[in-house]
Amino acid sequence: MSVINIPNTLTVMRIIIIPGFVTAIIYGENRLALYLFILASVTDLLDGLLARLTNQKTELGTFLDPLADKFLLVTSFILFSVYGWVPKWLTITVISRDLIVVIGWLLLTLIYNKSKVEPVLLGKAAIASQLILLAYVLLSISVASVPPVPDFLVGLTAALTAVSGIQYIYKGLKLTHGS
C-alpha cells in the first residue's frame, strides 16, 4: 500500500500548518490562528476517518498522526500558557501526560519488545477536550462577544488528561506483567 494517500497527506498538512499557526499567534493574528487551528483539527478528524473508511491505514500514518497531534497540542499549550490564556499547571499536566505515554511506550518497546499500544477511549476524550479548550480560547480572544473560558472546561480537560494518563500507566503495567 502506498504511503502517499489522502489520510497521510492530511496528516502532513497538519504538521505544515503548525508553523503558520505559531506565527499567527506571535504576531497577534488571533483570528487567523483560530482558522488555522480549526483547519488543523479538521484534518485530524478526517485523516483517521478516511484511513479507516478507505482501508488506507499505513505504518507511516500510524506513526505521524499522533506525532502531529502532539506537535499541535504541546505547541499550543506552551504558547497559550506563555500568553496567560490557559493556566500553566494545565500545560504542565498535558505535557506530563504526553511524556508519560511516550516514555512508557519507549520502555515497553525497548525492554519488552511490545510497541503496539492501542489508544484508549479516555485518551481520545482527553485529546478532544484539549482541542475544544484551545479552540474556545482562540475564539474568546478573537471574538469580543464570546465569554472567557469557563472554569469547568479547564477542570474537565485537566481531569480527562490526568485520568487518561493514569489509565495508560495501568495498561502499560498490565502489558509488562503479561510478558
CNS distance restraints for C-alpha pairs under 8 A (distance, minus, plus):
assign (resid   1 and name CA) (resid  56 and name CA) 7.52 0.50 0.50
assign (resid   1 and name CA) (resid  58 and name CA) 7.37 0.50 0.50
assign (resid   2 and name CA) (resid  58 and name CA) 7.93 0.50 0.50
assign (resid   3 and name CA) (resid   8 and name CA) 6.90 0.50 0.50
assign (resid   3 and name CA) (resid  58 and name CA) 6.30 0.50 0.50
assign (resid   3 and name CA) (resid  60 and name CA) 6.68 0.50 0.50
assign (resid   3 and name CA) (resid  61 and name CA) 7.71 0.50 0.50
assign (resid   4 and name CA) (resid   8 and name CA) 6.41 0.50 0.50
assign (resid   4 and name CA) (resid   9 and name CA) 6.76 0.50 0.50
assign (resid   5 and name CA) (resid   9 and name CA) 6.05 0.50 0.50
assign (resid   5 and name CA) (resid  56 and name CA) 7.24 0.50 0.50
assign (resid   6 and name CA) (resid  10 and name CA) 6.12 0.50 0.50
assign (resid   6 and name CA) (resid  47 and name CA) 7.31 0.50 0.50
assign (resid   6 and name CA) (resid  50 and name CA) 7.65 0.50 0.50
assign (resid   7 and name CA) (resid  11 and name CA) 6.36 0.50 0.50
assign (resid   7 and name CA) (resid  46 and name CA) 7.24 0.50 0.50
assign (resid   7 and name CA) (resid  47 and name CA) 4.11 0.50 0.50
assign (resid   7 and name CA) (resid  48 and name CA) 6.67 0.50 0.50
assign (resid   7 and name CA) (resid  50 and name CA) 6.00 0.50 0.50
assign (resid   7 and name CA) (resid  51 and name CA) 5.57 0.50 0.50
assign (resid   7 and name CA) (resid  56 and name CA) 7.35 0.50 0.50
assign (resid   7 and name CA) (resid  61 and name CA) 7.39 0.50 0.50
assign (resid   8 and name CA) (resid  12 and name CA) 6.20 0.50 0.50
assign (resid   8 and name CA) (resid  47 and name CA) 6.85 0.50 0.50
assign (resid   8 and name CA) (resid  60 and name CA) 7.60 0.50 0.50
assign (resid   8 and name CA) (resid  61 and name CA) 5.46 0.50 0.50
assign (resid   8 and name CA) (resid  64 and name CA) 7.93 0.50 0.50
assign (resid   8 and name CA) (resid  65 and name CA) 7.98 0.50 0.50
assign (resid   9 and name CA) (resid  13 and name CA) 6.09 0.50 0.50
assign (resid  10 and name CA) (resid  14 and name CA) 6.28 0.50 0.50
assign (resid  10 and name CA) (resid  43 and name CA) 5.53 0.50 0.50
assign (resid  10 and name CA) (resid  44 and name CA) 7.54 0.50 0.50
assign (resid  10 and name CA) (resid  46 and name CA) 7.62 0.50 0.50
assign (resid  10 and name CA) (resid  47 and name CA) 5.78 0.50 0.50
assign (resid  11 and name CA) (resid  15 and name CA) 6.54 0.50 0.50
assign (resid  11 and name CA) (resid  43 and name CA) 6.70 0.50 0.50
assign (resid  11 and name CA) (resid  44 and name CA) 6.84 0.50 0.50
assign (resid  11 and name CA) (resid  47 and name CA) 6.42 0.50 0.50
assign (resid  11 and name CA) (resid  61 and name CA) 7.45 0.50 0.50
assign (resid  11 and name CA) (resid  64 and name CA) 6.88 0.50 0.50
assign (resid  11 and name CA) (resid  65 and name CA) 5.86 0.50 0.50
assign (resid  11 and name CA) (resid  68 and name CA) 6.76 0.50 0.50
assign (resid  12 and name CA) (resid  16 and name CA) 6.23 0.50 0.50
assign (resid  12 and name CA) (resid  64 and name CA) 7.82 0.50 0.50
assign (resid  12 and name CA) (resid  68 and name CA) 7.79 0.50 0.50
assign (resid  13 and name CA) (resid  17 and name CA) 6.12 0.50 0.50
assign (resid  13 and name CA) (resid  40 and name CA) 7.74 0.50 0.50
assign (resid  13 and name CA) (resid  43 and name CA) 7.68 0.50 0.50
assign (resid  14 and name CA) (resid  18 and name CA) 6.67 0.50 0.50
assign (resid  14 and name CA) (resid  39 and name CA) 7.92 0.50 0.50
assign (resid  14 and name CA) (resid  40 and name CA) 4.97 0.50 0.50
assign (resid  14 and name CA) (resid  41 and name CA) 7.97 0.50 0.50
assign (resid  14 and name CA) (resid  43 and name CA) 6.42 0.50 0.50
assign (resid  14 and name CA) (resid  44 and name CA) 7.35 0.50 0.50
assign (resid  14 and name CA) (resid  68 and name CA) 6.59 0.50 0.50
assign (resid  15 and name CA) (resid  68 and name CA) 5.53 0.50 0.50
assign (resid  15 and name CA) (resid  71 and name CA) 7.46 0.50 0.50
assign (resid  15 and name CA) (resid  72 and name CA) 7.60 0.50 0.50
assign (resid  16 and name CA) (resid  20 and name CA) 7.66 0.50 0.50
assign (resid  17 and name CA) (resid  21 and name CA) 6.15 0.50 0.50
assign (resid  17 and name CA) (resid  36 and name CA) 6.73 0.50 0.50
assign (resid  17 and name CA) (resid  40 and name CA) 6.70 0.50 0.50
assign (resid  18 and name CA) (resid  22 and name CA) 6.14 0.50 0.50
assign (resid  18 and name CA) (resid  40 and name CA) 7.97 0.50 0.50
assign (resid  18 and name CA) (resid  71 and name CA) 7.69 0.50 0.50
assign (resid  18 and name CA) (resid  72 and name CA) 6.28 0.50 0.50
assign (resid  19 and name CA) (resid  23 and name CA) 6.08 0.50 0.50
assign (resid  20 and name CA) (resid  24 and name CA) 6.09 0.50 0.50
assign (resid  20 and name CA) (resid  33 and name CA) 7.89 0.50 0.50
assign (resid  20 and name CA) (resid  36 and name CA) 7.62 0.50 0.50
assign (resid  21 and name CA) (resid  25 and name CA) 6.36 0.50 0.50
assign (resid  21 and name CA) (resid  32 and name CA) 7.69 0.50 0.50
assign (resid  21 and name CA) (resid  33 and name CA) 5.09 0.50 0.50
assign (resid  21 and name CA) (resid  36 and name CA) 5.85 0.50 0.50
assign (resid  21 and name CA) (resid  37 and name CA) 6.77 0.50 0.50
assign (resid  22 and name CA) (resid  26 and name CA) 6.19 0.50 0.50
assign (resid  22 and name CA) (resid  33 and name CA) 7.56 0.50 0.50
assign (resid  22 and name CA) (resid  75 and name CA) 7.83 0.50 0.50
assign (resid  22 and name CA) (resid  76 and name CA) 7.90 0.50 0.50
assign (resid  22 and name CA) (resid  79 and name CA) 7.95 0.50 0.50
assign (resid  23 and name CA) (resid  27 and name CA) 6.12 0.50 0.50
assign (resid  24 and name CA) (resid  28 and name CA) 6.10 0.50 0.50
assign (resid  24 and name CA) (resid  29 and name CA) 4.75 0.50 0.50
assign (resid  24 and name CA) (resid  30 and name CA) 6.42 0.50 0.50
assign (resid  24 and name CA) (resid  32 and name CA) 6.29 0.50 0.50
assign (resid  24 and name CA) (resid  33 and name CA) 5.22 0.50 0.50
assign (resid  25 and name CA) (resid  29 and name CA) 5.80 0.50 0.50
assign (resid  25 and name CA) (resid  30 and name CA) 5.80 0.50 0.50
assign (resid  25 and name CA) (resid  33 and name CA) 5.94 0.50 0.50
assign (resid  25 and name CA) (resid  79 and name CA) 7.98 0.50 0.50
assign (resid  29 and name CA) (resid  33 and name CA) 6.21 0.50 0.50
assign (resid  30 and name CA) (resid  34 and name CA) 6.09 0.50 0.50
assign (resid  30 and name CA) (resid 138 and name CA) 6.67 0.50 0.50
assign (resid  30 and name CA) (resid 141 and name CA) 7.01 0.50 0.50
assign (resid  30 and name CA) (resid 142 and name CA) 5.64 0.50 0.50
assign (resid  31 and name CA) (resid  35 and name CA) 6.35 0.50 0.50
assign (resid  31 and name CA) (resid 138 and name CA) 7.48 0.50 0.50
assign (resid  31 and name CA) (resid 139 and name CA) 7.69 0.50 0.50
assign (resid  31 and name CA) (resid 142 and name CA) 5.31 0.50 0.50
assign (resid  32 and name CA) (resid  36 and name CA) 6.15 0.50 0.50
assign (resid  33 and name CA) (resid  37 and name CA) 5.97 0.50 0.50
assign (resid  33 and name CA) (resid 138 and name CA) 7.43 0.50 0.50
assign (resid  34 and name CA) (resid  38 and name CA) 6.12 0.50 0.50
assign (resid  34 and name CA) (resid 135 and name CA) 6.78 0.50 0.50
assign (resid  34 and name CA) (resid 138 and name CA) 5.48 0.50 0.50
assign (resid  34 and name CA) (resid 139 and name CA) 6.62 0.50 0.50
assign (resid  34 and name CA) (resid 142 and name CA) 7.68 0.50 0.50
assign (resid  35 and name CA) (resid  39 and name CA) 6.09 0.50 0.50
assign (resid  36 and name CA) (resid  40 and name CA) 6.07 0.50 0.50
assign (resid  37 and name CA) (resid  41 and name CA) 6.08 0.50 0.50
assign (resid  37 and name CA) (resid 135 and name CA) 7.08 0.50 0.50
assign (resid  38 and name CA) (resid  42 and name CA) 6.07 0.50 0.50
assign (resid  38 and name CA) (resid 135 and name CA) 7.16 0.50 0.50
assign (resid  39 and name CA) (resid  43 and name CA) 6.26 0.50 0.50
assign (resid  40 and name CA) (resid  44 and name CA) 6.33 0.50 0.50
assign (resid  41 and name CA) (resid  45 and name CA) 6.46 0.50 0.50
assign (resid  41 and name CA) (resid 131 and name CA) 7.35 0.50 0.50
assign (resid  42 and name CA) (resid  46 and name CA) 6.10 0.50 0.50
assign (resid  43 and name CA) (resid  47 and name CA) 5.84 0.50 0.50
assign (resid  44 and name CA) (resid  48 and name CA) 6.83 0.50 0.50
assign (resid  44 and name CA) (resid  65 and name CA) 7.64 0.50 0.50
assign (resid  44 and name CA) (resid  69 and name CA) 7.57 0.50 0.50
assign (resid  45 and name CA) (resid  49 and name CA) 6.39 0.50 0.50
assign (resid  46 and name CA) (resid  50 and name CA) 5.81 0.50 0.50
assign (resid  47 and name CA) (resid  51 and name CA) 6.01 0.50 0.50
assign (resid  48 and name CA) (resid  52 and name CA) 6.26 0.50 0.50
assign (resid  49 and name CA) (resid  53 and name CA) 6.07 0.50 0.50
assign (resid  50 and name CA) (resid  54 and name CA) 5.73 0.50 0.50
assign (resid  50 and name CA) (resid  55 and name CA) 7.80 0.50 0.50
assign (resid  50 and name CA) (resid  56 and name CA) 7.46 0.50 0.50
assign (resid  51 and name CA) (resid  55 and name CA) 5.51 0.50 0.50
assign (resid  51 and name CA) (resid  56 and name CA) 4.53 0.50 0.50
assign (resid  51 and name CA) (resid  57 and name CA) 5.01 0.50 0.50
assign (resid  52 and name CA) (resid  56 and name CA) 6.57 0.50 0.50
assign (resid  52 and name CA) (resid  57 and name CA) 6.56 0.50 0.50
assign (resid  57 and name CA) (resid  61 and name CA) 6.55 0.50 0.50
assign (resid  57 and name CA) (resid  62 and name CA) 7.16 0.50 0.50
assign (resid  58 and name CA) (resid  62 and name CA) 6.13 0.50 0.50
assign (resid  59 and name CA) (resid  63 and name CA) 6.20 0.50 0.50
assign (resid  60 and name CA) (resid  64 and name CA) 5.92 0.50 0.50
assign (resid  61 and name CA) (resid  65 and name CA) 5.61 0.50 0.50
assign (resid  62 and name CA) (resid  66 and name CA) 7.29 0.50 0.50
assign (resid  63 and name CA) (resid  67 and name CA) 6.61 0.50 0.50
assign (resid  64 and name CA) (resid  68 and name CA) 5.94 0.50 0.50
assign (resid  65 and name CA) (resid  69 and name CA) 6.32 0.50 0.50
assign (resid  66 and name CA) (resid  70 and name CA) 6.14 0.50 0.50
assign (resid  67 and name CA) (resid  71 and name CA) 6.18 0.50 0.50
assign (resid  68 and name CA) (resid  72 and name CA) 6.20 0.50 0.50
assign (resid  69 and name CA) (resid  73 and name CA) 6.02 0.50 0.50
assign (resid  70 and name CA) (resid  74 and name CA) 5.66 0.50 0.50
assign (resid  70 and name CA) (resid  75 and name CA) 7.97 0.50 0.50
assign (resid  70 and name CA) (resid  98 and name CA) 7.68 0.50 0.50
assign (resid  71 and name CA) (resid  75 and name CA) 5.82 0.50 0.50
assign (resid  72 and name CA) (resid  76 and name CA) 6.00 0.50 0.50
assign (resid  73 and name CA) (resid  77 and name CA) 6.05 0.50 0.50
assign (resid  73 and name CA) (resid 130 and name CA) 7.52 0.50 0.50
assign (resid  73 and name CA) (resid 131 and name CA) 7.43 0.50 0.50
assign (resid  74 and name CA) (resid  78 and name CA) 6.08 0.50 0.50
assign (resid  74 and name CA) (resid  91 and name CA) 7.89 0.50 0.50
assign (resid  74 and name CA) (resid  94 and name CA) 7.56 0.50 0.50
assign (resid  74 and name CA) (resid  95 and name CA) 6.48 0.50 0.50
assign (resid  75 and name CA) (resid  79 and name CA) 6.16 0.50 0.50
assign (resid  76 and name CA) (resid  80 and name CA) 5.86 0.50 0.50
assign (resid  76 and name CA) (resid 134 and name CA) 7.42 0.50 0.50
assign (resid  77 and name CA) (resid  81 and name CA) 5.96 0.50 0.50
assign (resid  77 and name CA) (resid  86 and name CA) 7.36 0.50 0.50
assign (resid  77 and name CA) (resid  91 and name CA) 5.40 0.50 0.50
assign (resid  77 and name CA) (resid  94 and name CA) 7.92 0.50 0.50
assign (resid  77 and name CA) (resid 134 and name CA) 7.82 0.50 0.50
assign (resid  78 and name CA) (resid  82 and name CA) 6.19 0.50 0.50
assign (resid  78 and name CA) (resid  91 and name CA) 6.43 0.50 0.50
assign (resid  79 and name CA) (resid  83 and name CA) 6.28 0.50 0.50
assign (resid  80 and name CA) (resid  84 and name CA) 6.08 0.50 0.50
assign (resid  80 and name CA) (resid  85 and name CA) 5.00 0.50 0.50
assign (resid  80 and name CA) (resid  86 and name CA) 5.66 0.50 0.50
assign (resid  81 and name CA) (resid  85 and name CA) 5.70 0.50 0.50
assign (resid  81 and name CA) (resid  86 and name CA) 4.98 0.50 0.50
assign (resid  81 and name CA) (resid  87 and name CA) 5.86 0.50 0.50
assign (resid  81 and name CA) (resid  88 and name CA) 5.24 0.50 0.50
assign (resid  81 and name CA) (resid  91 and name CA) 6.70 0.50 0.50
assign (resid  82 and name CA) (resid  88 and name CA) 7.88 0.50 0.50
assign (resid  84 and name CA) (resid  88 and name CA) 7.83 0.50 0.50
assign (resid  85 and name CA) (resid 137 and name CA) 6.84 0.50 0.50
assign (resid  86 and name CA) (resid  90 and name CA) 7.04 0.50 0.50
assign (resid  86 and name CA) (resid  91 and name CA) 7.49 0.50 0.50
assign (resid  86 and name CA) (resid 137 and name CA) 7.92 0.50 0.50
assign (resid  87 and name CA) (resid  91 and name CA) 6.77 0.50 0.50
assign (resid  88 and name CA) (resid  92 and name CA) 6.26 0.50 0.50
assign (resid  89 and name CA) (resid  93 and name CA) 6.14 0.50 0.50
assign (resid  90 and name CA) (resid  94 and name CA) 6.19 0.50 0.50
assign (resid  90 and name CA) (resid 154 and name CA) 7.79 0.50 0.50
assign (resid  90 and name CA) (resid 158 and name CA) 6.23 0.50 0.50
assign (resid  91 and name CA) (resid  95 and name CA) 6.10 0.50 0.50
assign (resid  92 and name CA) (resid  96 and name CA) 5.81 0.50 0.50
assign (resid  93 and name CA) (resid  97 and name CA) 6.13 0.50 0.50
assign (resid  93 and name CA) (resid 158 and name CA) 6.93 0.50 0.50
assign (resid  93 and name CA) (resid 161 and name CA) 7.21 0.50 0.50
assign (resid  93 and name CA) (resid 162 and name CA) 6.90 0.50 0.50
assign (resid  94 and name CA) (resid  98 and name CA) 6.33 0.50 0.50
assign (resid  94 and name CA) (resid 158 and name CA) 7.62 0.50 0.50
assign (resid  94 and name CA) (resid 161 and name CA) 6.37 0.50 0.50
assign (resid  94 and name CA) (resid 162 and name CA) 7.88 0.50 0.50
assign (resid  95 and name CA) (resid  99 and name CA) 6.10 0.50 0.50
assign (resid  96 and name CA) (resid 100 and name CA) 6.08 0.50 0.50
assign (resid  97 and name CA) (resid 101 and name CA) 6.22 0.50 0.50
assign (resid  97 and name CA) (resid 161 and name CA) 6.85 0.50 0.50
assign (resid  97 and name CA) (resid 162 and name CA) 6.74 0.50 0.50
assign (resid  97 and name CA) (resid 165 and name CA) 5.19 0.50 0.50
assign (resid  98 and name CA) (resid 102 and name CA) 6.11 0.50 0.50
assign (resid  98 and name CA) (resid 165 and name CA) 7.77 0.50 0.50
assign (resid  99 and name CA) (resid 103 and name CA) 5.83 0.50 0.50
assign (resid 100 and name CA) (resid 104 and name CA) 5.77 0.50 0.50
assign (resid 100 and name CA) (resid 165 and name CA) 7.14 0.50 0.50
assign (resid 100 and name CA) (resid 169 and name CA) 7.72 0.50 0.50
assign (resid 101 and name CA) (resid 105 and name CA) 6.07 0.50 0.50
assign (resid 101 and name CA) (resid 165 and name CA) 6.97 0.50 0.50
assign (resid 101 and name CA) (resid 168 and name CA) 6.61 0.50 0.50
assign (resid 101 and name CA) (resid 169 and name CA) 7.51 0.50 0.50
assign (resid 102 and name CA) (resid 106 and name CA) 6.14 0.50 0.50
assign (resid 103 and name CA) (resid 107 and name CA) 6.09 0.50 0.50
assign (resid 104 and name CA) (resid 108 and name CA) 6.11 0.50 0.50
assign (resid 104 and name CA) (resid 169 and name CA) 7.37 0.50 0.50
assign (resid 104 and name CA) (resid 172 and name CA) 6.86 0.50 0.50
assign (resid 105 and name CA) (resid 109 and name CA) 6.11 0.50 0.50
assign (resid 105 and name CA) (resid 115 and name CA) 6.47 0.50 0.50
assign (resid 105 and name CA) (resid 117 and name CA) 7.04 0.50 0.50
assign (resid 105 and name CA) (resid 172 and name CA) 7.85 0.50 0.50
assign (resid 106 and name CA) (resid 110 and name CA) 6.07 0.50 0.50
assign (resid 106 and name CA) (resid 115 and name CA) 7.61 0.50 0.50
assign (resid 107 and name CA) (resid 111 and name CA) 5.67 0.50 0.50
assign (resid 107 and name CA) (resid 112 and name CA) 7.49 0.50 0.50
assign (resid 108 and name CA) (resid 112 and name CA) 5.10 0.50 0.50
assign (resid 108 and name CA) (resid 113 and name CA) 6.20 0.50 0.50
assign (resid 108 and name CA) (resid 114 and name CA) 5.39 0.50 0.50
assign (resid 108 and name CA) (resid 115 and name CA) 6.30 0.50 0.50
assign (resid 108 and name CA) (resid 172 and name CA) 7.37 0.50 0.50
assign (resid 108 and name CA) (resid 176 and name CA) 7.42 0.50 0.50
assign (resid 109 and name CA) (resid 113 and name CA) 4.39 0.50 0.50
assign (resid 109 and name CA) (resid 114 and name CA) 4.80 0.50 0.50
assign (resid 109 and name CA) (resid 115 and name CA) 4.63 0.50 0.50
assign (resid 110 and name CA) (resid 114 and name CA) 7.90 0.50 0.50
assign (resid 112 and name CA) (resid 176 and name CA) 6.95 0.50 0.50
assign (resid 112 and name CA) (resid 179 and name CA) 7.14 0.50 0.50
assign (resid 119 and name CA) (resid 123 and name CA) 6.40 0.50 0.50
assign (resid 119 and name CA) (resid 124 and name CA) 7.08 0.50 0.50
assign (resid 120 and name CA) (resid 124 and name CA) 6.43 0.50 0.50
assign (resid 120 and name CA) (resid 164 and name CA) 7.77 0.50 0.50
assign (resid 120 and name CA) (resid 168 and name CA) 7.78 0.50 0.50
assign (resid 121 and name CA) (resid 125 and name CA) 6.14 0.50 0.50
assign (resid 122 and name CA) (resid 126 and name CA) 6.01 0.50 0.50
assign (resid 122 and name CA) (resid 160 and name CA) 6.66 0.50 0.50
assign (resid 122 and name CA) (resid 163 and name CA) 7.50 0.50 0.50
assign (resid 122 and name CA) (resid 164 and name CA) 5.15 0.50 0.50
assign (resid 122 and name CA) (resid 167 and name CA) 7.90 0.50 0.50
assign (resid 123 and name CA) (resid 127 and name CA) 6.30 0.50 0.50
assign (resid 123 and name CA) (resid 160 and name CA) 7.60 0.50 0.50
assign (resid 123 and name CA) (resid 161 and name CA) 7.20 0.50 0.50
assign (resid 123 and name CA) (resid 164 and name CA) 5.04 0.50 0.50
assign (resid 123 and name CA) (resid 165 and name CA) 7.52 0.50 0.50
assign (resid 124 and name CA) (resid 128 and name CA) 6.10 0.50 0.50
assign (resid 125 and name CA) (resid 129 and name CA) 6.06 0.50 0.50
assign (resid 125 and name CA) (resid 160 and name CA) 6.85 0.50 0.50
assign (resid 126 and name CA) (resid 130 and name CA) 6.14 0.50 0.50
assign (resid 126 and name CA) (resid 157 and name CA) 6.29 0.50 0.50
assign (resid 126 and name CA) (resid 160 and name CA) 4.84 0.50 0.50
assign (resid 126 and name CA) (resid 161 and name CA) 4.93 0.50 0.50
assign (resid 126 and name CA) (resid 164 and name CA) 6.85 0.50 0.50
assign (resid 127 and name CA) (resid 131 and name CA) 6.16 0.50 0.50
assign (resid 127 and name CA) (resid 161 and name CA) 7.61 0.50 0.50
assign (resid 128 and name CA) (resid 132 and name CA) 6.13 0.50 0.50
assign (resid 129 and name CA) (resid 133 and name CA) 5.98 0.50 0.50
assign (resid 129 and name CA) (resid 153 and name CA) 7.89 0.50 0.50
assign (resid 129 and name CA) (resid 156 and name CA) 7.50 0.50 0.50
assign (resid 129 and name CA) (resid 157 and name CA) 5.32 0.50 0.50
assign (resid 129 and name CA) (resid 160 and name CA) 7.73 0.50 0.50
assign (resid 130 and name CA) (resid 134 and name CA) 6.13 0.50 0.50
assign (resid 130 and name CA) (resid 157 and name CA) 5.91 0.50 0.50
assign (resid 131 and name CA) (resid 135 and name CA) 6.05 0.50 0.50
assign (resid 132 and name CA) (resid 136 and name CA) 6.03 0.50 0.50
assign (resid 133 and name CA) (resid 137 and name CA) 6.16 0.50 0.50
assign (resid 133 and name CA) (resid 149 and name CA) 7.72 0.50 0.50
assign (resid 133 and name CA) (resid 153 and name CA) 6.63 0.50 0.50
assign (resid 133 and name CA) (resid 154 and name CA) 7.08 0.50 0.50
assign (resid 133 and name CA) (resid 157 and name CA) 7.41 0.50 0.50
assign (resid 134 and name CA) (resid 138 and name CA) 6.27 0.50 0.50
assign (resid 135 and name CA) (resid 139 and name CA) 6.07 0.50 0.50
assign (resid 136 and name CA) (resid 140 and name CA) 5.98 0.50 0.50
assign (resid 136 and name CA) (resid 149 and name CA) 6.73 0.50 0.50
assign (resid 137 and name CA) (resid 141 and name CA) 6.29 0.50 0.50
assign (resid 137 and name CA) (resid 148 and name CA) 7.44 0.50 0.50
assign (resid 137 and name CA) (resid 149 and name CA) 6.19 0.50 0.50
assign (resid 138 and name CA) (resid 142 and name CA) 6.02 0.50 0.50
assign (resid 139 and name CA) (resid 143 and name CA) 5.83 0.50 0.50
assign (resid 139 and name CA) (resid 146 and name CA) 6.98 0.50 0.50
assign (resid 140 and name CA) (resid 144 and name CA) 6.69 0.50 0.50
assign (resid 140 and name CA) (resid 145 and name CA) 7.68 0.50 0.50
assign (resid 140 and name CA) (resid 146 and name CA) 4.96 0.50 0.50
assign (resid 140 and name CA) (resid 147 and name CA) 6.12 0.50 0.50
assign (resid 140 and name CA) (resid 148 and name CA) 5.79 0.50 0.50
assign (resid 140 and name CA) (resid 149 and name CA) 7.14 0.50 0.50
assign (resid 141 and name CA) (resid 146 and name CA) 8.00 0.50 0.50
assign (resid 149 and name CA) (resid 153 and name CA) 7.09 0.50 0.50
assign (resid 149 and name CA) (resid 154 and name CA) 7.60 0.50 0.50
assign (resid 150 and name CA) (resid 154 and name CA) 6.92 0.50 0.50
assign (resid 151 and name CA) (resid 155 and name CA) 6.14 0.50 0.50
assign (resid 152 and name CA) (resid 156 and name CA) 5.87 0.50 0.50
assign (resid 153 and name CA) (resid 157 and name CA) 6.05 0.50 0.50
assign (resid 154 and name CA) (resid 158 and name CA) 6.16 0.50 0.50
assign (resid 155 and name CA) (resid 159 and name CA) 6.05 0.50 0.50
assign (resid 156 and name CA) (resid 160 and name CA) 6.05 0.50 0.50
assign (resid 157 and name CA) (resid 161 and name CA) 5.99 0.50 0.50
assign (resid 158 and name CA) (resid 162 and name CA) 6.07 0.50 0.50
assign (resid 159 and name CA) (resid 163 and name CA) 5.95 0.50 0.50
assign (resid 160 and name CA) (resid 164 and name CA) 5.87 0.50 0.50
assign (resid 161 and name CA) (resid 165 and name CA) 6.20 0.50 0.50
assign (resid 162 and name CA) (resid 166 and name CA) 6.35 0.50 0.50
assign (resid 163 and name CA) (resid 167 and name CA) 6.16 0.50 0.50
assign (resid 164 and name CA) (resid 168 and name CA) 6.19 0.50 0.50
assign (resid 165 and name CA) (resid 169 and name CA) 6.34 0.50 0.50
assign (resid 166 and name CA) (resid 170 and name CA) 6.19 0.50 0.50
assign (resid 167 and name CA) (resid 171 and name CA) 6.14 0.50 0.50
assign (resid 168 and name CA) (resid 172 and name CA) 6.02 0.50 0.50
assign (resid 169 and name CA) (resid 173 and name CA) 6.15 0.50 0.50
assign (resid 170 and name CA) (resid 174 and name CA) 6.22 0.50 0.50
assign (resid 171 and name CA) (resid 175 and name CA) 6.26 0.50 0.50
assign (resid 172 and name CA) (resid 176 and name CA) 6.42 0.50 0.50
assign (resid 173 and name CA) (resid 177 and name CA) 6.41 0.50 0.50
assign (resid 174 and name CA) (resid 178 and name CA) 6.36 0.50 0.50
assign (resid 175 and name CA) (resid 179 and name CA) 6.85 0.50 0.50
